[in-house]
Amino acid sequence: MATDEIYGKLNKIFRDVFDDDEIVLTAETTADDIEDWDSLAQITLITVIEDEFGIRFAASEISSLQNVGEMVEVIAKKQ
């Protein structure tokens, strides 16, 4: 799956999880950029992303993610 397709799916997921149609993800987007992105939202995001992409993140991968760009890289590798 191409990177732009991954961003497209992630944008939809983030908009749904945070109920905010204004979210536009970039590689540099972090939890600090999205108001309600806390640890509980992180769990929801990971679960929805895993289901949508048919992948599973290792705990070490989740804890090491610094931004959405790194998340996209991990998703692309697991596809």
C-alpha positions in Angstrom: 0.0 0.0 0.0 1.3 3.4 -1.0 2.2 6.0 1.7 -0.5 8.4 0.5 -3.1 5.6 0.9 -2.0 5.0 4.4 -2.3 8.7 5.3 -5.7 8.7 3.7 -6.9 5.9 5.9 -5.2 7.3 9.0 -6.8 10.7 8.4 -10.2 9.1 8.4 -9.4 7.0 11.6 -8.1 10.1 13.4 -11.1 12.2 12.4 -13.5 9.4 13.6 -11.7 8.7 16.9 -11.3 12.4 17.8 -14.6 13.4 16.2 -12.8 16.3 14.4 -13.2 16.7 10.6 -10.5 19.4 10.6 -7.6 17.0 11.4 -5.1 16.7 8.6 -2.1 14.5 9.4 1.4 15.1 8.3 4.6 13.1 9.0 5.4 15.5 11.9 2.0 15.3 13.6 2.4 14.3 17.3 0.0 13.8 20.2 0.8 17.4 21.2 -0.9 18.6 18.0 -4.2 17.0 18.7 -6.1 18.3 21.7 -7.7 15.0 23.0 -4.8 12.7 22.1 -4.0 11.2 25.5 -3.1 7.7 26.6 -6.7 6.4 26.4 -7.1 7.8 22.9 -3.8 6.2 22.0 -5.2 2.8 22.9 -8.3 3.4 20.9 -6.2 4.6 17.9 -3.9 1.6 18.0 -6.8 -0.8 18.2 -8.7 0.8 15.3 -5.5 1.1 13.2 -4.6 -2.5 13.8 -8.1 -3.6 12.7 -8.2 -1.3 9.7 -4.8 -2.4 8.3 -4.9 -6.0 9.5 -1.7 -5.7 11.5 -0.5 -5.9 15.1 1.9 -3.5 16.7 4.4 -4.8 19.2 4.4 -2.9 22.5 8.0 -1.7 21.8 6.9 -0.3 18.4 4.0 1.7 20.0 6.2 3.1 22.8 8.9 4.2 20.4 6.7 6.1 17.9 7.5 9.8 17.9 5.1 11.0 15.2 2.6 10.0 12.6 5.4 9.6 10.0 7.0 6.9 12.1 3.6 5.2 12.5 3.1 5.2 8.7 6.6 3.6 8.2 5.7 0.8 10.6 2.3 0.2 8.9 4.0 0.2 5.5 6.6 -2.4 6.6 3.8 -4.6 8.1 1.7 -4.6 4.9 
